[in-house]
Amino acid sequence: MATIGKRGNTYQIRVSTGYDTKGRHKEQAMTWEPEPNMTERQIQKELNRQAVMFEEACNRGFRASAIKFQELAEEWFENYAKNALRSTTYERMLQLTHRIYPAIGHLRIDKINARQLQGFVNSLAKEGANEKTGKPLAPKTIRHNLSFISDVFSYAVRMDLVPDNPCRKVTIPKGEVKEKQIYTQEELAILLDKMQDEPLKYKVFFYLIAYSGFRRSEMLGLEWKDIDFEHNIM
């Protein structure tokens, strides 16, 4: 059965895992920190839940690890991402490390909690986070950062290094919603009229976008095999 002790604002949960070959008692330990706005009743309920989850994880063979986040992320890149991800996704993940490693790369994987990750994510939504523009990062970019961290934690769960993924409790801050600039029907008619003297490939491109609703990326990915000339469909 798990035992719980309080240390300042955190709680330490310890679980006995038996004895080694020399008869020495073995145990596993984890630290849990409640959210600042939690009531005493909520703390006790969540603390008991964490203790039960941790004890079950230990019974399944979980072993707390002192491995740092950056070290495990590099292992994830090598053992999983390199073979499972598309090259473009893999490269994007590598680019994200220049922000993530300085922030949490030095921390033990089993000591990182949702509160720390929420603080990191919130920092990306503040002025100056974008090194080029000095503005906050776009919500999509913030989501990519959190997704990378979550992928590493999911790998840690599969490797029995941590019992759960704290990223599931983290939310992406809502950024400024910009109104999209969309052509009116009159403006679109003027644009297509101006295209009449342009090369055929440009006329086809803009006419298809205008009348099909294809995204630019979908148009750029269009191939001859996607077109059925017999039935005039794509």
Wavefront OBJ file of the C-alpha trace (Angstrom):
o trace
v 0.000 0.000 0.000
v 1.258 3.476 -0.827
v 2.362 5.857 1.911
v 2.046 9.624 1.534
v 4.126 12.363 3.109
v 3.946 16.135 2.711
v 6.981 18.282 1.900
v 6.136 21.970 1.775
v 3.644 22.382 -1.066
v 4.298 18.940 -2.536
v 3.460 15.393 -1.562
v 5.731 12.367 -1.810
v 4.096 9.037 -2.603
v 6.113 5.926 -1.777
v 5.327 2.332 -2.704
v 7.039 -0.796 -1.423
v 8.242 -3.070 -4.228
v 9.504 -5.981 -2.122
v 13.089 -7.015 -1.421
v 16.189 -7.545 -3.513
v 18.313 -10.699 -3.585
v 20.198 -9.522 -0.508
v 17.043 -9.012 1.518
v 17.121 -5.231 1.321
v 13.794 -3.446 1.164
v 13.013 -1.715 -2.125
v 10.563 1.082 -2.838
v 9.587 3.556 -5.508
v 8.790 7.223 -4.938
v 7.130 10.034 -6.873
v 6.349 13.675 -6.106
v 2.964 15.272 -6.764
v 2.175 18.983 -6.546
v -1.451 20.210 -6.422
v -2.720 23.075 -8.542
v -2.772 26.441 -6.691
v -6.571 26.827 -6.824
v -7.430 23.361 -5.504
v -9.415 23.032 -2.272
v -8.260 20.738 0.523
v -10.953 18.247 -0.407
v -9.901 18.290 -4.068
v -6.264 17.834 -3.059
v -7.041 14.774 -0.964
v -9.194 13.234 -3.683
v -6.569 13.757 -6.399
v -3.735 12.733 -4.066
v -5.449 9.412 -3.344
v -6.020 8.926 -7.081
v -2.368 9.609 -7.817
v -1.319 7.159 -5.086
v -3.529 4.394 -6.492
v -2.287 5.020 -10.052
v 1.339 5.029 -8.921
v 0.936 1.832 -6.916
v -0.714 0.106 -9.889
v 2.103 1.296 -12.149
v 4.712 -0.080 -9.750
v 2.888 -3.408 -9.630
v 3.039 -3.540 -13.448
v 6.805 -3.156 -13.335
v 7.193 0.626 -13.585
v 10.569 1.902 -12.429
v 11.185 5.565 -11.638
v 14.020 6.897 -13.745
v 16.523 9.724 -13.338
v 16.800 10.186 -17.099
v 16.610 13.817 -18.245
v 14.033 14.987 -20.791
v 16.624 15.909 -23.420
v 18.343 12.542 -23.119
v 15.049 10.708 -23.540
v 13.988 12.970 -26.426
v 17.199 12.114 -28.286
v 16.462 8.437 -27.676
v 12.917 8.970 -29.027
v 14.298 10.632 -32.151
v 16.646 7.726 -32.760
v 14.452 4.756 -31.815
v 11.057 5.973 -32.994
v 10.801 9.268 -34.874
v 13.498 8.570 -37.448
v 11.633 5.516 -38.737
v 8.000 6.401 -38.026
v 7.665 10.060 -39.046
v 7.739 11.710 -42.433
v 10.993 13.535 -43.111
v 9.285 16.948 -43.018
v 7.658 16.174 -39.645
v 10.936 14.827 -38.294
v 12.797 17.993 -39.296
v 10.090 20.189 -37.762
v 10.392 18.274 -34.490
v 14.147 18.807 -34.484
v 13.654 22.551 -34.954
v 11.387 22.691 -31.906
v 14.156 21.503 -29.597
v 15.881 24.912 -29.593
v 13.108 26.229 -27.313
v 12.153 23.057 -25.476
v 15.587 21.796 -24.448
v 16.646 25.007 -22.637
v 13.296 25.069 -20.822
v 12.889 21.459 -19.652
v 15.704 19.441 -21.212
v 17.685 19.421 -17.962
v 14.753 18.157 -15.848
v 14.220 14.532 -14.865
v 11.430 12.986 -16.889
v 9.740 11.628 -13.749
v 9.829 15.040 -12.036
v 8.179 17.105 -14.780
v 4.556 17.884 -13.967
v 1.613 19.495 -15.761
v 2.076 22.785 -13.905
v 5.620 23.193 -15.224
v 4.537 22.345 -18.757
v 1.603 24.759 -18.566
v 4.021 27.498 -17.508
v 6.264 26.751 -20.482
v 3.331 26.742 -22.901
v 2.022 30.011 -21.459
v 5.446 31.612 -21.962
v 5.225 30.872 -25.675
v 2.045 32.951 -25.873
v 3.714 36.072 -24.431
v 5.290 39.004 -26.237
v 8.846 38.270 -27.363
v 8.403 34.514 -27.710
v 8.819 34.822 -31.486
v 12.499 35.667 -31.889
v 12.002 37.114 -35.380
v 8.963 39.338 -34.831
v 9.041 39.879 -31.077
v 5.419 38.771 -30.894
v 3.806 35.728 -29.244
v 4.006 32.435 -31.088
v 0.971 31.435 -33.111
v -1.362 28.929 -31.396
v -0.507 26.396 -34.119
v 3.226 26.683 -33.342
v 2.550 26.409 -29.614
v 0.511 23.295 -30.323
v 3.452 21.806 -32.250
v 5.723 22.390 -29.231
v 3.301 20.707 -26.848
v 2.745 17.856 -29.304
v 6.474 17.132 -29.426
v 6.729 17.075 -25.627
v 3.657 14.844 -25.466
v 5.159 12.417 -27.994
v 8.274 12.064 -25.844
v 6.173 11.475 -22.730
v 4.038 8.903 -24.535
v 7.276 7.105 -25.405
v 8.314 7.321 -21.741
v 5.008 5.734 -20.699
v 5.515 2.870 -23.174
v 9.029 2.357 -21.827
v 7.688 2.228 -18.235
v 9.670 5.333 -17.236
v 6.640 7.342 -16.074
v 3.104 6.214 -15.190
v 1.216 8.819 -17.233
v 1.533 11.734 -19.676
v 1.177 15.161 -17.965
v 0.666 16.900 -21.316
v -2.944 15.725 -21.322
v -3.683 18.296 -18.603
v -2.094 21.232 -20.446
v -4.192 23.691 -22.461
v -3.129 25.949 -25.325
v -3.706 29.672 -24.617
v -6.094 31.337 -27.036
v -4.218 33.715 -29.295
v -5.499 36.769 -31.071
v -8.026 35.758 -33.697
v -7.388 37.625 -36.936
v -10.182 38.156 -39.395
v -9.428 36.448 -42.682
v -9.236 38.601 -45.780
v -11.507 36.969 -48.362
v -12.244 38.222 -51.867
v -15.780 39.301 -52.646
v -17.404 37.891 -55.782
v -16.719 41.194 -57.548
v -13.041 41.172 -56.582
v -12.680 37.540 -57.655
v -14.242 38.350 -61.042
v -11.711 41.169 -61.526
v -8.828 38.838 -60.625
v -9.915 36.146 -63.084
v -10.439 38.750 -65.783
v -6.859 39.982 -65.274
v -5.648 36.385 -65.707
v -6.856 36.124 -69.329
v -3.513 37.158 -70.838
v -1.407 35.092 -68.423
v 0.135 31.664 -69.243
v -2.327 28.766 -69.194
v -0.821 27.108 -66.116
v -1.536 30.191 -63.997
v -5.059 30.522 -65.373
v -5.777 26.875 -64.565
v -4.342 27.268 -61.067
v -6.451 30.275 -60.084
v -9.615 29.115 -61.825
v -9.474 25.784 -60.006
v -8.907 27.478 -56.663
v -11.794 29.879 -57.319
v -14.331 27.285 -58.396
v -13.260 24.171 -56.470
v -12.321 25.555 -53.047
v -9.002 23.683 -53.076
v -6.347 24.899 -50.661
v -3.038 26.048 -52.093
v -1.287 22.943 -50.715
v -3.906 20.718 -52.352
v -3.418 22.471 -55.699
v 0.355 22.113 -55.473
v -0.068 18.404 -54.753
v -2.400 17.800 -57.706
v -1.074 15.262 -60.242
v -2.264 14.060 -63.654
v -3.398 10.781 -62.128
v -5.866 12.743 -59.975
v -7.799 13.895 -63.050
v -10.430 11.708 -64.766
v -10.672 13.229 -68.269
v -13.288 10.704 -69.327
v -15.796 11.857 -66.692
v -14.332 15.373 -66.227
v -13.785 15.055 -62.485
v -10.876 15.353 -60.092
l 1 2 3 4 5 6 7 8 9 10 11 12 13 14 15 16 17 18 19 20 21 22 23 24 25 26 27 28 29 30 31 32 33 34 35 36 37 38 39 40 41 42 43 44 45 46 47 48 49 50 51 52 53 54 55 56 57 58 59 60 61 62 63 64 65 66 67 68 69 70 71 72 73 74 75 76 77 78 79 80 81 82 83 84 85 86 87 88 89 90 91 92 93 94 95 96 97 98 99 100 101 102 103 104 105 106 107 108 109 110 111 112 113 114 115 116 117 118 119 120 121 122 123 124 125 126 127 128 129 130 131 132 133 134 135 136 137 138 139 140 141 142 143 144 145 146 147 148 149 150 151 152 153 154 155 156 157 158 159 160 161 162 163 164 165 166 167 168 169 170 171 172 173 174 175 176 177 178 179 180 181 182 183 184 185 186 187 188 189 190 191 192 193 194 195 196 197 198 199 200 201 202 203 204 205 206 207 208 209 210 211 212 213 214 215 216 217 218 219 220 221 222 223 224 225 226 227 228 229 230 231 232 233 234
